[in-house]
Amino acid sequence: MVFVTFENEKNLPLNEVLLSFDEDGVKRKLPALHEKWKESRCFTRYAAFPMRNGLVDEGSSLEQWVSETEWFVKDLEWLLGLEHFRFWSTVVHNPEAIEAVISFTQNAIPYYLIGMVRSSDKVFPLYSAAHRCTLQVVCRMITQKESDRCWIGREVLGELLYKHYLVSIPLIFDLLPIYGRDNKAVLGLMLQTIFKLQPKYLQDLRVGLQYLQNTFKTIQQRIDTDLIEGNQATSSTLNDLAVYTLDCCSCLALLVDLYPDVRPICTDLALEQSISNFYDNTIVLLYKNIFAMDNASPYLVQLNAARIELLSAFRGILNLQLEMILEKPEASLAPADKFLCVLTECLSDPIFVRDYQRHYPVDQDLDILKQSYQGLDHIKLEFVQNAYSSGENGLTNGHDRCEFPEEDESFGEAAGGVAEEDELVPSGTSAQKELTPEQQIETNVQKVLDILPDLGDGYVRKILTRYDDVEQAIAAVLEGNLPPDLAEADPTEPYIPPDKLDNFYVETGIDRLNIYDGDEFDVLVHDQIKGVMKKGKGMPGQPKNLKEMLDDKSHVQEMKERYQEYSNVCDEYDDEYDDSYDAMADSESKTIRLSAQMRNALVDELDDEEDEEEDDAEDQAGTAPGGGKKPLDFCVNPEELRQRAEERRRSKYQARGGGGPPGGGQNRDVVGKAKGQGQEKEVLANRKHKNENKSSRANHNRKQGATFKRNKGMIPS
């Protein structure tokens, strides 16, 4: 460290002072705010004290914390004891100094947990010293003038704080829950000074409030995601969310209280609607989940404190409109209309409306509006007044007994109120008890779709899970006051019912991919199934192989029964029917047109038949030897019949000019010898003749044969 004496006889600001010093026998001058004058000290960082089950852990880890915290306090006290120019040179050019301060703001406990520190004699004194030193360092950094000789220009100070990140919006948000309750005056003056020194912090403050607004949405989405996916949140997760909720709510309430100039920014960001929505949906749901696990949990008290902080923040932001009305009554149209619009938009959150009305009665504010501005829309004013007055009595959404801690009642008693109110069913709703939960959901979905048919049934189901009745859901959709995740969802989303396979896997643990899984044909689930289950080849009751099929004589019995029916035919002859049948057959046969070849063939066959009949008659009539009549034989000799038939056939072939049948007359052999042995000329000629004349008989003589059969009465006409 170079020894130098700070001289400022002209009382110049620190950024304009030049300090003289000797370096190796050479006199030099450097600015008072320079890296040359920084202290190269290694600053100790603060660590959170050990805790177990909500109490300070008195083990060896506590001794280590005590040792480190003592060094932390010594470092800050040493930093506070530096001269003005050395303090600023060290803070600006030694980043470990500001990191030590930030380490305390990040690990210190907020005001609502200070009780656990006071119970420990080892922790509380040392923690209080670190608490005090950190605040003193921050206050010295934003102090523009320490004395007539030690001061710094306003613009330069603001630029140093902003450019070197000595003070930032995250640091301010960390300071609020740590010092906001016990040091309101100091912290309020600090905020006023910071934003006056550097107006750029206002833009960062807007970004910080947007982050806080998104934090409310994040907490709400976290809880809603667990409900939609069916996850059971652990108690540690719910407790952490409760603490985080209180931290965010207290930070917002203290910021609005200690720095009122932030309220216009909150109004521009529509933070009032975010507060009411977060209050009515997230906090209530978070409370119910914690209460279901442990109805005596200390985190329920913290949620009640978060409710009070939100109501206080909402009241502070809304009071901006009343203050503007009171300051300029002649120009109070816009703030009065804004005041009524905010209250109207919050009506979709009945729990918030009821609690706000009990804590901050709206009637007094509305009286101020009536007295200050005469041109106000009285219809809208009366509507708001009646809505909040009715909300105090009945607009509770099932939480009538939800009181504030100041009234010596906890949110836990509200849970009892919920059960009692659920038992009271209004008139006309007794039939709803007979419906199953799924039927009740379908009924509610249909009610919403009757009014809003453009919405998808899946989207409507999501909305109904957030609201206790259909009327609130419809009002939220029409007013555009849905939760953030529902506002960004697809309004035409359809409802896809759960897959049976998923339920089957959950119930049995069997993961199969089959079209019959879980239905009435599933043999692994049902002992008796519908229909016939086919296994292997064939069908049940049929023969399994060829031998069994041939041994099956069941068809014989069926044929026997069928033919027995023909034995019952009555043997009666109708001569009149026979004559008419023959006449009809003759008339039909005359109308048949035949070609020349077919007619010749038909005449030849008819002549043959007539010759056969005459020969049979002669044979039967016969003559006895000597010219007398031969007695009739008992039967004709078959040999004679065959001989006479052979003679008739031979004479027929000879009459046509051709050879006789095989074995006599012209040879018509077309078969010949075996293949590869050569064929005779006659066989080849016969084959050629057959091939050339095979078309003369048309289609194998079918038509001619059919005509012959019809003439003989063999085919009924």
Phi and psi in degrees as a GROMACS rama.xvg file:
@    title "Ramachandran Plot"
@    xaxis  label "Phi"
@    yaxis  label "Psi"
@TYPE xy
-84.2791  127.691  VAL-2
-78.6414  131.356  PHE-3
-152.419  148.305  VAL-4
-102.705  129.041  THR-5
-81.0121  118.405  PHE-6
-125.323  127.518  GLU-7
-146.979  67.7673  ASN-8
-67.4936  -27.2758  GLU-9
-88.9576  2.82024  LYS-10
54.9773  47.2123  ASN-11
-81.7601  157.549  LEU-12
-67.4237  158.446  PRO-13
-58.4901  -35.2906  LEU-14
-72.7856  -8.90361  ASN-15
-111.634  -3.85041  GLU-16
-83.6811  137.264  VAL-17
-113.732  132.485  LEU-18
-108.484  135.848  LEU-19
-98.9643  143.476  SER-20
-156.812  160.602  PHE-21
-100.973  132.49  ASP-22
-134.711  106.2  GLU-23
59.0805  41.1669  ASP-24
78.4217  4.08207  GLY-25
-112.003  129.685  VAL-26
-82.6001  128.811  LYS-27
-132.601  162.388  ARG-28
-130.173  133.669  LYS-29
-135.185  154.619  LEU-30
-59.9882  151.305  PRO-31
-65.5334  -27.7968  ALA-32
-102.594  90.1897  LEU-33
-146.523  155.668  HIS-34
-64.1029  -20.0201  GLU-35
-63.4069  -30.8359  LYS-36
-96.4302  6.06496  TRP-37
-74.8773  156.237  LYS-38
-98.1097  127.745  GLU-39
-88.8572  41.6618  SER-40
-79.9923  143.841  ARG-41
-91.8878  110.009  CYS-42
-85.5755  139.936  PHE-43
-82.1083  139.139  THR-44
-96.4337  148.712  ARG-45
-84.6551  139.24  TYR-46
-121.475  147.883  ALA-47
-65.9343  142.912  ALA-48
-72.5718  149.599  PHE-49
-69.4046  142.444  PRO-50
-136.266  153.071  MET-51
-148.604  121.793  ARG-52
57.8446  39.1467  ASN-53
79.2684  6.48393  GLY-54
-128.624  161.808  LEU-55
-70.2599  132.26  VAL-56
-81.854  120.536  ASP-57
-90.8793  23.5165  GLU-58
-87.2742  -159.799  GLY-59
-67.1754  -29.4244  SER-60
-63.4565  -27.6147  SER-61
-69.4077  -37.1274  LEU-62
-62.8347  -39.7989  GLU-63
-65.0207  -40.1077  GLN-64
-63.4575  -39.9424  TRP-65
-62.0241  -43.7047  VAL-66
-63.7606  -44.4853  SER-67
-68.2596  -39.132  GLU-68
-68.275  -34.7106  THR-69
-60.8096  -43.538  GLU-70
-65.7216  -35.8441  TRP-71
-62.3274  -44.7498  PHE-72
-64.7341  -40.8896  VAL-73
-62.2412  -40.1021  LYS-74
-64.8333  -42.2835  ASP-75
-69.7623  -39.2158  LEU-76
-64.8009  -38.0794  GLU-77
-65.2553  -38.5812  TRP-78
-65.1174  -40.2192  LEU-79
-67.403  -25.5065  LEU-80
-83.197  -4.09687  GLY-81
-71.8785  155.124  LEU-82
-62.9238  163.273  GLU-83
-58.3638  -49.9277  HIS-84
-69.6598  -35.0866  PHE-85
-71.7718  -36.7808  ARG-86
-58.6394  -48.8439  PHE-87
-70.6788  -35.6708  TRP-88
-65.4669  -36.9784  SER-89
-72.5788  -43.3687  THR-90
-64.0454  -38.9435  VAL-91
-78.5713  -40.9052  VAL-92
-104.648  -6.03115  HIS-93
-116.082  97.5948  ASN-94
-63.9084  -19.5542  PRO-95
-67.2021  -24.8551  GLU-96
-66.1433  -50.5986  ALA-97
-71.823  -28.925  ILE-98
-66.1912  -33.6324  GLU-99
-64.8853  -40.7028  ALA-100
-64.3542  -44.819  VAL-101
-64.8401  -34.1717  ILE-102
-61.3857  -34.5768  SER-103
-72.1437  -43.2575  PHE-104
-64.3145  -26.4328  THR-105
-84.8572  -24.039  GLN-106
-112.666  -5.66612  ASN-107
-72.5653  159.024  ALA-108
-91.6651  146.485  ILE-109
-73.2532  174.359  PRO-110
-63.4303  -30.6254  TYR-111
-79.6625  -4.32014  TYR-112
-114.503  10.5923  LEU-113
-66.6782  -20.369  ILE-114
-63.4587  -33.7251  GLY-115
-71.0903  -20.2126  MET-116
-83.7508  -36.2847  VAL-117
-65.5698  -21.4928  ARG-118
-77.7427  -9.93277  SER-119
-108.895  123.057  SER-120
-71.7593  -26.1745  ASP-121
-80.1489  -36.2078  LYS-122
-85.9387  -43.6354  VAL-123
-62.3096  -47.0148  PHE-124
-62.2992  -43.0174  PRO-125
-69.8033  -39.025  LEU-126
-65.9159  -39.0998  TYR-127
-62.8184  -38.3885  SER-128
-64.9273  -44.2846  ALA-129
-64.6322  -37.3097  ALA-130
-61.6893  -43.9375  HIS-131
-70.617  -44.3941  ARG-132
-64.682  -39.4386  CYS-133
-63.3678  -44.1415  THR-134
-64.1562  -37.6167  LEU-135
-65.3612  -39.3878  GLN-136
-63.9823  -43.7181  VAL-137
-64.8436  -41.1118  VAL-138
-64.3789  -38.7715  CYS-139
-67.4215  -33.2344  ARG-140
-67.1657  -30.4894  MET-141
-98.3238  3.62967  ILE-142
-82.16  122.411  THR-143
-79.0978  -36.1377  GLN-144
-135.798  118.006  LYS-145
-93.4002  -34.0047  GLU-146
-158.46  -179.026  SER-147
-65.3026  -29.8661  ASP-148
-94.6303  -24.361  ARG-149
-113.158  93.3416  CYS-150
-153.032  169.822  TRP-151
-140.684  147.645  ILE-152
-63.2729  148.089  GLY-153
-63.9493  -47.7889  ARG-154
-65.9927  -39.433  GLU-155
-65.8687  -41.211  VAL-156
-63.0033  -44.3492  LEU-157
-62.1706  -38.0508  GLY-158
-69.2434  -38.3538  GLU-159
-64.2463  -43.573  LEU-160
-63.1175  -40.4409  LEU-161
-81.3501  -41.6417  TYR-162
-71.7951  -39.4379  LYS-163
-96.6938  9.84113  HIS-164
55.9183  36.8083  TYR-165
-70.0548  -35.2086  LEU-166
-131.033  133.371  VAL-167
-139.523  166.759  SER-168
-63.7032  -41.4141  ILE-169
-58.6875  -36.3298  PRO-170
-65.8514  -39.8351  LEU-171
-64.6337  -43.5165  ILE-172
-63.8862  -29.7452  PHE-173
-75.2773  -32.9792  ASP-174
-71.9444  -29.9778  LEU-175
-60.4881  -53.7328  LEU-176
-72.7963  -14.9659  PRO-177
-86.0586  -42.6823  ILE-178
-115.837  -3.69319  TYR-179
-65.186  -31.1226  GLY-180
-88.669  -41.1756  ARG-181
-89.5903  -19.0865  ASP-182
-132.271  52.6088  ASN-183
-62.795  -43.0584  LYS-184
-64.3421  -45.3939  ALA-185
-65.7375  -44.8048  VAL-186
-69.968  -36.2887  LEU-187
-63.4763  -44.6212  GLY-188
-63.8717  -37.1399  LEU-189
-61.4437  -45.1609  MET-190
-65.1365  -41.926  LEU-191
-60.5766  -41.317  GLN-192
-68.4903  -42.3463  THR-193
-62.3411  -45.8197  ILE-194
-74.8072  -21.1213  PHE-195
-78.5435  -38.1111  LYS-196
-66.0425  -38.0918  LEU-197
-138.752  100.726  GLN-198
-63.9326  -16.9044  PRO-199
-62.7526  -21.7402  LYS-200
-65.8203  -22.6412  TYR-201
-65.7713  -40.3195  LEU-202
-65.9018  -39.7877  GLN-203
-66.1069  -33.3495  ASP-204
-65.4159  -37.2125  LEU-205
-61.9236  -43.3492  ARG-206
-63.7362  -39.3362  VAL-207
-63.6528  -38.787  GLY-208
-68.9371  -36.4113  LEU-209
-62.7716  -39.2384  GLN-210
-63.4333  -40.3126  TYR-211
-65.3591  -37.924  LEU-212
-64.9242  -40.614  GLN-213
-69.1517  -27.6637  ASN-214
-64.1429  -39.993  THR-215
-58.303  -42.4919  PHE-216
-66.6108  -36.9228  LYS-217
-64.6279  -43.5651  THR-218
-62.7335  -42.1554  ILE-219
-65.8711  -41.9371  GLN-220
-65.0846  -35.1289  GLN-221
-63.013  -43.8785  ARG-222
-69.6046  -42.6892  ILE-223
-65.4141  -35.666  ASP-224
-63.9876  -41.2459  THR-225
-63.4399  -36.3533  ASP-226
-71.592  -42.0694  LEU-227
-67.8506  -43.5014  ILE-228
-82.0858  -3.63628  GLU-229
76.8257  17.5373  GLY-230
-80.8215  139.953  ASN-231
-95.3138  107.871  GLN-232
-66.9234  141.677  ALA-233
-78.2394  161.61  THR-234
-65.118  -35.9601  SER-235
-64.2668  -39.1024  SER-236
-64.7893  -44.6463  THR-237
-64.674  -38.2428  LEU-238
-66.1825  -41.0703  ASN-239
-62.6708  -40.3422  ASP-240
-64.5318  -36.0703  LEU-241
-65.1379  -44.2067  ALA-242
-65.3456  -42.6418  VAL-243
-63.7963  -38.8443  TYR-244
-62.5478  -46.0868  THR-245
-63.76  -37.977  LEU-246
-62.8561  -45.1269  ASP-247
-67.4395  -41.6481  CYS-248
-66.9487  -42.9793  CYS-249
-66.5877  -36.7606  SER-250
-61.7331  -44.6995  CYS-251
-66.7412  -44.0541  LEU-252
-64.3564  -42.2049  ALA-253
-67.8923  -36.7829  LEU-254
-64.0101  -44.0594  LEU-255
-66.3781  -35.4941  VAL-256
-74.7673  -43.69  ASP-257
-85.5331  -24.7437  LEU-258
-131.503  84.0706  TYR-259
-62.5057  -21.6761  PRO-260
-67.1008  -8.11417  ASP-261
-80.6757  -11.6264  VAL-262
-64.2627  -39.136  ARG-263
-58.8439  -35.8801  PRO-264
-66.2741  -41.1023  ILE-265
-62.8026  -37.4338  CYS-266
-67.4301  -40.3392  THR-267
-63.3752  -33.1034  ASP-268
-85.7978  1.50906  LEU-269
54.8558  46.4034  ALA-270
-72.2929  -19.825  LEU-271
-63.9288  -43.7588  GLU-272
-67.0661  -35.9238  GLN-273
-63.7887  -38.4021  SER-274
-65.3763  -48.2898  ILE-275
-65.1519  -39.9862  SER-276
-66.9762  -43.1366  ASN-277
-65.0214  -38.1509  PHE-278
-64.4005  -46.3483  TYR-279
-77.5733  -29.4551  ASP-280
-104.567  -57.2723  ASN-281
-72.8136  -50.8727  THR-282
-64.1125  -41.5208  ILE-283
-64.1317  -44.5676  VAL-284
-66.9099  -39.7075  LEU-285
-64.081  -39.2713  LEU-286
-63.8469  -43.8723  TYR-287
-60.9815  -41.4179  LYS-288
-66.3653  -42.1845  ASN-289
-68.4556  -39.7182  ILE-290
-64.9511  -34.525  PHE-291
-66.7072  -29.8513  ALA-292
-85.7227  -39.9352  MET-293
-153.259  105.111  ASP-294
-74.277  -6.84103  ASN-295
-112.79  21.883  ALA-296
-67.5618  136.428  SER-297
-67.6037  -16.6048  PRO-298
-73.1819  -16.2399  TYR-299
-65.9737  -36.338  LEU-300
-65.3307  -37.1938  VAL-301
-67.6129  -35.0304  GLN-302
-67.5812  -36.3331  LEU-303
-62.9034  -39.5235  ASN-304
-64.808  -37.0385  ALA-305
-64.4423  -36.6384  ALA-306
-61.7375  -43.2666  ARG-307
-64.7799  -40.1694  ILE-308
-63.4804  -41.3045  GLU-309
-66.2653  -42.3926  LEU-310
-62.1089  -39.5087  LEU-311
-65.4777  -42.2914  SER-312
-64.6398  -42.7627  ALA-313
-62.5381  -42.3027  PHE-314
-63.4821  -41.8566  ARG-315
-64.654  -41.0588  GLY-316
-67.8524  -41.3002  ILE-317
-70.0405  -28.6436  LEU-318
-64.4828  -19.413  ASN-319
-58.1385  -39.2648  LEU-320
-68.2637  -39.1321  GLN-321
-65.7647  -40.6666  LEU-322
-63.7377  -39.2832  GLU-323
-65.0949  -36.2364  MET-324
-67.1454  -42.3024  ILE-325
-70.831  -32.8786  LEU-326
-73.0732  -42.8738  GLU-327
-132.131  83.6829  LYS-328
-62.3671  -30.5264  PRO-329
-70.2666  -20.912  GLU-330
-118.42  42.0952  ALA-331
-101.035  8.93157  SER-332
-64.4559  -50.4153  LEU-333
-63.5894  -49.2728  ALA-334
-65.1976  -34.7917  PRO-335
-66.2044  -42.5106  ALA-336
-65.2302  -38.6254  ASP-337
-63.7229  -39.8715  LYS-338
-60.9408  -46.4678  PHE-339
-70.0349  -35.346  LEU-340
-64.6522  -41.219  CYS-341
-63.4931  -44.9742  VAL-342
-65.1563  -35.0743  LEU-343
-68.2879  -42.3943  THR-344
-66.6126  -25.626  GLU-345
-79.2106  -7.98771  CYS-346
-65.4752  -19.1463  LEU-347
-73.0318  -7.10476  SER-348
-114.801  83.3836  ASP-349
-64.9886  -33.9524  PRO-350
-65.885  -43.2634  ILE-351
-63.5614  -42.3421  PHE-352
-60.768  -45.4374  VAL-353
-62.6449  -46.6235  ARG-354
-68.647  -38.3262  ASP-355
-66.3871  -39.3831  TYR-356
-64.8194  -36.5958  GLN-357
-72.2369  -35.7057  ARG-358
-85.9724  -38.5853  HIS-359
-132.675  88.1173  TYR-360
-55.09  133.178  PRO-361
-81.1447  -20.1365  VAL-362
-58.694  -39.0792  ASP-363
-65.4831  -40.4441  GLN-364
-65.9799  -40.1322  ASP-365
-67.5934  -32.577  LEU-366
-63.9207  -37.198  ASP-367
-62.6914  -39.94  ILE-368
-64.8096  -41.9992  LEU-369
-63.2018  -39.7378  LYS-370
-77.9104  -30.5054  GLN-371
-84.8827  -35.7894  SER-372
-132.841  119.869  TYR-373
-84.7002  -22.8211  GLN-374
-87.4812  19.7202  GLY-375
-74.8779  149.392  LEU-376
-71.5759  105.004  ASP-377
-71.7456  -26.1974  HIS-378
-65.7133  -45.2588  ILE-379
-66.0896  -38.1466  LYS-380
-65.2093  -43.9461  LEU-381
-66.7364  -35.0505  GLU-382
-61.9279  -45.5856  PHE-383
-65.0754  -42.0405  VAL-384
-64.1837  -43.5132  GLN-385
-67.6053  -37.8393  ASN-386
-64.6562  -44.0301  ALA-387
-74.235  -31.5338  TYR-388
-68.5157  -41.2581  SER-389
-69.4893  -31.1821  SER-390
-64.7878  -29.7264  GLY-391
-67.8171  -27.2846  GLU-392
-99.2752  -43.0381  ASN-393
-133.129  -12.8372  GLY-394
-85.0167  72.6737  LEU-395
-116.346  -17.4238  THR-396
58.8133  35.284  ASN-397
85.5868  21.2887  GLY-398
-137.608  53.4748  HIS-399
-65.3426  -33.4745  ASP-400
-97.0465  19.1545  ARG-401
-83.4857  100.372  CYS-402
-110.562  172.383  GLU-403
-87.9761  157.717  PHE-404
-59.8816  -29.1689  PRO-405
-63.1187  -24.1108  GLU-406
-91.5465  13.2887  GLU-407
60.8293  31.0766  ASP-408
-134.01  147.678  GLU-409
-109.489  167.251  SER-410
-65.3563  -22.0725  PHE-411
-62.9669  -34.551  GLY-412
-66.9957  -22.213  GLU-413
-64.9377  -30.9873  ALA-414
-62.8885  -37.7735  ALA-415
-65.3136  -37.6052  GLY-416
-62.3404  -32.6603  GLY-417
-64.6281  -45.4791  VAL-418
-63.6447  -39.9632  ALA-419
-67.0212  -40.5251  GLU-420
-68.7302  -32.079  GLU-421
-66.1654  -24.699  ASP-422
-76.4226  -21.3378  GLU-423
-88.1142  108.248  LEU-424
-100.897  123.787  VAL-425
-62.4179  161.739  PRO-426
-64.3368  141.838  SER-427
90.2699  -1.13001  GLY-428
-117.321  10.4013  THR-429
-67.4361  -27.6154  SER-430
-69.5836  -21.9816  ALA-431
-68.3578  -22.646  GLN-432
-68.7469  -26.0033  LYS-433
-78.2941  -13.5744  GLU-434
-81.4468  146.681  LEU-435
-73.5683  162.135  THR-436
-56.476  -40.1024  PRO-437
-67.9355  -37.9243  GLU-438
-66.4661  -37.4453  GLN-439
-65.6927  -39.1121  GLN-440
-64.2619  -43.2586  ILE-441
-62.7574  -37.2119  GLU-442
-65.1287  -44.5982  THR-443
-65.1589  -38.9013  ASN-444
-62.8074  -41.1533  VAL-445
-65.8534  -35.2303  GLN-446
-63.0924  -42.1762  LYS-447
-68.2284  -40.7297  VAL-448
-68.8353  -26.4218  LEU-449
-64.3797  -32.3655  ASP-450
-93.1301  -36.1865  ILE-451
-123.28  75.9749  LEU-452
-71.2513  -13.028  PRO-453
-79.9114  -8.69447  ASP-454
-85.9365  152.656  LEU-455
-82.6569  149.351  GLY-456
-66.5422  -30.6856  ASP-457
-67.2991  -39.6475  GLY-458
-66.6377  -37.8347  TYR-459
-65.8913  -39.0214  VAL-460
-61.4088  -39.5163  ARG-461
-63.1814  -40.7789  LYS-462
-65.0065  -42.5227  ILE-463
-67.0878  -23.421  LEU-464
-70.6818  -17.4213  THR-465
-93.6626  -17.2276  ARG-466
-123.064  151.051  TYR-467
-81.0341  -22.2478  ASP-468
-142.717  168.058  ASP-469
-69.8509  -35.4482  VAL-470
-62.0862  -41.8246  GLU-471
-65.1876  -38.8515  GLN-472
-64.831  -43.6296  ALA-473
-65.2355  -41.0465  ILE-474
-63.4701  -39.7294  ALA-475
-64.9634  -37.5057  ALA-476
-69.7192  -44.4166  VAL-477
-67.2272  -35.2235  LEU-478
-84.9376  -6.37319  GLU-479
67.0403  31.4501  GLY-480
-112.318  44.7733  ASN-481
-82.9533  159.559  LEU-482
-59.0646  158.157  PRO-483
-57.4874  -42.7436  PRO-484
-68.4598  -33.9187  ASP-485
-74.1455  -33.5551  LEU-486
-64.8355  -30.1926  ALA-487
-92.3056  -6.16825  GLU-488
-78.1674  167.063  ALA-489
-78.9403  117.134  ASP-490
-70.2143  -13.4214  PRO-491
-100.486  17.3805  THR-492
-65.3816  125.888  GLU-493
-81.3323  168.593  PRO-494
-99.4122  122.353  TYR-495
-105.751  112.364  ILE-496
-63.6025  155.583  PRO-497
-64.9233  145.871  PRO-498
-76.0705  137.201  ASP-499
-62.4657  -30.7444  LYS-500
-64.0094  -34.9755  LEU-501
-65.3577  -45.7364  ASP-502
-64.194  -38.4004  ASN-503
-63.0606  -39.9191  PHE-504
-68.1118  -37.3458  TYR-505
-68.0298  -37.9276  VAL-506
-77.5751  -39.3069  GLU-507
-108.284  -22.7871  THR-508
77.4393  8.9987  GLY-509
-99.6954  123.587  ILE-510
-104.17  102.127  ASP-511
-126.178  154.517  ARG-512
-120.145  94.3253  LEU-513
-148.486  143.396  ASN-514
-69.1989  -17.8448  ILE-515
-98.8928  7.63198  TYR-516
-65.2529  122.745  ASP-517
83.1028  -3.28654  GLY-518
-99.445  -170.478  ASP-519
-72.7183  -9.4114  GLU-520
-99.887  4.28337  PHE-521
-79.6597  110.065  ASP-522
-74.0283  -16.9468  VAL-523
-83.4484  -11.9077  LEU-524
-109.736  -41.6453  VAL-525
-105.714  138.676  HIS-526
-73.3808  -39.2665  ASP-527
-119.946  124.768  GLN-528
-115.517  164.656  ILE-529
-83.4523  150.946  LYS-530
78.2716  -166.761  GLY-531
-114.848  128.004  VAL-532
-91.7664  113.847  MET-533
-87.1698  126.636  LYS-534
-127.277  124.991  LYS-535
79.1035  -160.755  GLY-536
-85.6597  155.141  LYS-537
77.068  -179.406  GLY-538
-116.864  158.662  MET-539
-58.1752  135.837  PRO-540
92.9905  -12.712  GLY-541
-89.7558  157.506  GLN-542
-63.2668  144.353  PRO-543
-84.0181  -24.8445  LYS-544
-147.452  179.945  ASN-545
-67.6619  -40.7829  LEU-546
-61.9197  -43.6956  LYS-547
-66.0383  -34.1844  GLU-548
-68.203  -40.4268  MET-549
-69.6185  -30.5056  LEU-550
-76.7906  -12.2731  ASP-551
-78.8591  114.491  ASP-552
-111.067  25.0702  LYS-553
-67.1841  -26.2835  SER-554
-70.5817  -23.33  HIS-555
-64.2204  -43.3752  VAL-556
-64.2254  -36.0975  GLN-557
-66.1533  -43.4189  GLU-558
-66.5121  -36.7778  MET-559
-62.2055  -42.9444  LYS-560
-65.8451  -35.0871  GLU-561
-67.7641  -44.033  ARG-562
-72.9287  -22.3635  TYR-563
-65.8591  -26.2996  GLN-564
-68.1864  -29.5454  GLU-565
-72.8405  -21.2396  TYR-566
-71.4175  -11.1668  SER-567
-90.8035  8.69791  ASN-568
-72.8024  133.627  VAL-569
-77.6023  129.108  CYS-570
-90.4683  79.7218  ASP-571
-121.854  136.345  GLU-572
-108.739  128.743  TYR-573
-109.109  102.034  ASP-574
-64.5922  -36.2814  ASP-575
-63.7944  -40.77  GLU-576
-65.0488  -37.2877  TYR-577
-67.3141  -42.5146  ASP-578
-63.5441  -43.6856  ASP-579
-66.1585  -34.1587  SER-580
-68.0446  -42.6053  TYR-581
-65.438  -41.7385  ASP-582
-61.3439  -42.3876  ALA-583
-65.2458  -38.8392  MET-584
-65.8092  -39.7649  ALA-585
-66.8458  -40.2447  ASP-586
-65.6336  -38.2136  SER-587
-69.5686  -37.652  GLU-588
-67.3913  -27.9426  SER-589
-72.6049  -22.2747  LYS-590
-87.4062  -2.27498  THR-591
-83.0052  129.694  ILE-592
-96.368  130.015  ARG-593
-122.513  149.386  LEU-594
-73.8076  170.164  SER-595
-61.8769  -44.7262  ALA-596
-64.1275  -42.5196  GLN-597
-66.3072  -37.9274  MET-598
-63.9412  -42.6007  ARG-599
-61.4766  -43.4023  ASN-600
-64.6365  -39.1222  ALA-601
-66.5927  -40.0184  LEU-602
-65.8151  -39.9649  VAL-603
-62.4211  -43.733  ASP-604
-66.6119  -37.4802  GLU-605
-65.6818  -39.8863  LEU-606
-64.067  -40.604  ASP-607
-60.406  -41.4719  ASP-608
-66.0243  -39.0169  GLU-609
-66.297  -40.1667  GLU-610
-61.7248  -40.482  ASP-611
-63.6457  -39.7317  GLU-612
-65.5321  -41.5418  GLU-613
-64.6451  -43.1767  GLU-614
-62.1796  -39.9845  ASP-615
-63.6097  -37.948  ASP-616
-67.5785  -42.0281  ALA-617
-64.0267  -41.0537  GLU-618
-63.7059  -39.4374  ASP-619
-70.894  -40.0298  GLN-620
-68.8911  -48.9962  ALA-621
47.8917  168.804  GLY-622
-133.913  145.662  THR-623
-78.2158  160.459  ALA-624
-59.6405  135.194  PRO-625
95.1648  6.7206  GLY-626
96.0339  -8.26992  GLY-627
-82.4521  171.589  GLY-628
-71.6284  134.828  LYS-629
-83.7953  134.028  LYS-630
-66.0454  149.316  PRO-631
-68.4184  134.857  LEU-632
-76.6522  155.96  ASP-633
-61.6671  -38.2882  PHE-634
-154.608  153.59  CYS-635
-74.9268  142.653  VAL-636
-66.5224  122.203  ASN-637
-59.6141  -30.6907  PRO-638
-64.9007  -40.3774  GLU-639
-66.7675  -37.5771  GLU-640
-63.9683  -42.3143  LEU-641
-66.3557  -35.6934  ARG-642
-68.4123  -43.9982  GLN-643
-64.998  -37.4998  ARG-644
-66.1866  -35.9017  ALA-645
-66.3896  -39.4518  GLU-646
-65.9794  -40.7865  GLU-647
-63.6861  -40.7149  ARG-648
-67.1977  -39.8198  ARG-649
-65.2705  -42.0188  ARG-650
-65.6187  -32.7549  SER-651
-66.8734  -45.2069  LYS-652
-63.9635  -37.9044  TYR-653
-68.3027  -34.9138  GLN-654
-66.2246  -28.0751  ALA-655
-81.9775  -7.43513  ARG-656
86.5997  11.2035  GLY-657
-112.504  -177.233  GLY-658
-78.7742  177.788  GLY-659
-86.2262  -170.974  GLY-660
-69.2785  173.022  PRO-661
-54.7871  134.767  PRO-662
98.3287  -6.3974  GLY-663
-159.72  149.114  GLY-664
75.3082  -151.933  GLY-665
-69.1465  137.147  GLN-666
-84.2526  124.947  ASN-667
-114.45  34.7783  ARG-668
-70.3706  126.13  ASP-669
-118.74  -2.43315  VAL-670
-82.0053  -52.0466  VAL-671
70.4791  -161.011  GLY-672
-83.4213  176.956  LYS-673
-67.2597  157.468  ALA-674
-64.4526  136.447  LYS-675
94.4244  -5.62906  GLY-676
-105.105  2.2563  GLN-677
83.8539  153.123  GLY-678
-124.918  149.769  GLN-679
-77.2588  162.571  GLU-680
-65.106  -36.1883  LYS-681
-64.7155  -39.6493  GLU-682
-64.2814  -42.6917  VAL-683
-65.5351  -39.3181  LEU-684
-65.7352  -41.7333  ALA-685
-61.7079  -39.3854  ASN-686
-63.7104  -42.2072  ARG-687
-64.2328  -41.4707  LYS-688
-64.6298  -40.6691  HIS-689
-66.0468  -39.5948  LYS-690
-68.0439  -36.8036  ASN-691
-75.8916  -30.3368  GLU-692
-107.802  12.3471  ASN-693
-73.3577  -16.475  LYS-694
-85.654  -6.90421  SER-695
-70.7514  -21.3941  SER-696
-95.5681  13.962  ARG-697
57.0575  -138.031  ALA-698
-89.536  70.2589  ASN-699
58.2279  32.2428  HIS-700
65.3875  25.383  ASN-701
-69.0387  -43.7258  ARG-702
-66.3942  -40.5735  LYS-703
-64.0965  -41.8264  GLN-704
-66.1163  -37.1343  GLY-705
-66.1171  -38.7864  ALA-706
-64.9083  -41.0962  THR-707
-61.4956  -45.2447  PHE-708
-64.9006  -38.2563  LYS-709
-66.5108  -39.2023  ARG-710
-64.5435  -30.3945  ASN-711
-85.7118  1.4877  LYS-712
78.1175  14.1729  GLY-713
-79.4033  -21.9539  MET-714
-119.969  122.319  ILE-715
-67.8908  138.477  PRO-716
